[in-house]
Amino acid sequence: MANITLKINGKDYSYEQGTSYEKIADDFQAENDGLIALVVENGKLKELSKKAVKDAEISFVTRRDEAGRKTYQRTVIVKMIIRTEVVS
């Protein structure tokens, strides 16, 4: 598979096309103050389960950010609903 270039924090990084944002976030987690919850790709929010498929500029959203907190809360609520349905 081809490589793509991702600009992160002003620096260019090469990743294999199709690498998940979760893997990329793992590579940069130590540099972030909070747990990474989302990626902003060229100005658009992306879930960590999505894949990087083209050259882009990305930044990370952590649970300390409003969008990150809301995403985390929504995930917890969905998991609670699913558990409740399974138990019922």
C-alpha positions as CSV (number, residue, x, y, z in Angstrom):
1,M,0.0,0.0,0.0
2,A,1.2,3.6,-0.7
3,N,2.4,6.0,2.0
4,I,0.6,9.3,2.8
5,T,2.0,12.4,4.5
6,L,0.2,13.7,7.6
7,K,1.1,17.1,9.0
8,I,0.9,16.9,12.8
9,N,2.0,19.8,15.0
10,G,3.6,21.5,12.1
11,K,5.8,18.4,11.1
12,D,5.3,15.9,8.3
13,Y,5.0,12.3,9.2
14,S,4.7,9.3,6.8
15,Y,2.1,6.6,7.4
16,E,0.9,3.7,5.3
17,Q,-2.4,4.6,3.6
18,G,-5.3,3.1,5.6
19,T,-3.6,3.4,9.0
20,S,-6.3,3.9,11.6
21,Y,-6.4,7.2,13.5
22,E,-6.3,5.1,16.7
23,K,-2.8,3.9,15.8
24,I,-1.7,7.4,14.9
25,A,-3.2,8.8,18.1
26,D,-1.3,6.1,20.1
27,D,2.0,7.4,18.5
28,F,1.3,10.9,19.9
29,Q,-0.6,10.2,23.1
30,A,2.4,10.9,25.3
31,E,2.7,14.4,23.8
32,N,-0.9,15.2,24.7
33,D,-2.2,16.4,28.1
34,G,-5.4,14.3,28.0
35,L,-6.6,11.1,26.5
36,I,-7.1,11.5,22.7
37,A,-10.7,11.1,21.8
38,L,-11.0,12.4,18.2
39,V,-8.9,13.6,15.3
40,V,-9.4,16.8,13.3
41,E,-8.5,16.1,9.7
42,N,-8.4,19.2,7.5
43,G,-10.9,20.9,9.8
44,K,-13.3,18.0,10.1
45,L,-13.8,15.8,13.2
46,K,-13.1,12.1,12.7
47,E,-13.5,9.1,15.0
48,L,-10.4,7.2,15.9
49,S,-11.8,4.1,14.2
50,K,-11.6,5.9,10.8
51,K,-8.6,5.4,8.6
52,A,-6.2,8.0,7.1
53,V,-6.4,7.6,3.3
54,K,-4.9,10.8,1.9
55,D,-2.4,13.5,2.7
56,A,-3.8,15.7,5.4
57,E,-3.2,18.1,8.3
58,I,-4.4,16.6,11.5
59,S,-4.7,17.6,15.1
60,F,-6.0,15.7,18.2
61,V,-8.9,16.4,20.4
62,T,-8.6,15.1,24.0
63,R,-11.2,14.5,26.7
64,R,-10.1,17.8,28.1
65,D,-11.7,19.5,25.1
66,E,-15.4,20.1,24.9
67,A,-15.8,17.9,21.7
68,G,-13.8,15.2,23.3
69,R,-15.8,15.2,26.5
70,K,-19.1,15.0,24.6
71,T,-17.8,12.1,22.5
72,Y,-16.7,10.3,25.6
73,Q,-20.1,10.9,27.3
74,R,-22.0,9.7,24.3
75,T,-19.9,6.5,24.1
76,V,-20.5,5.7,27.8
77,I,-24.2,6.3,27.4
78,V,-24.4,4.0,24.3
79,K,-22.5,1.3,26.1
80,M,-24.8,1.5,29.1
81,I,-27.9,1.2,26.8
82,I,-26.4,-1.8,25.1
83,R,-25.6,-3.5,28.4
84,T,-29.1,-2.8,29.7
85,E,-30.7,-4.3,26.6
86,V,-28.4,-7.4,26.8
87,V,-29.2,-7.9,30.5
88,S,-33.0,-7.4,30.0
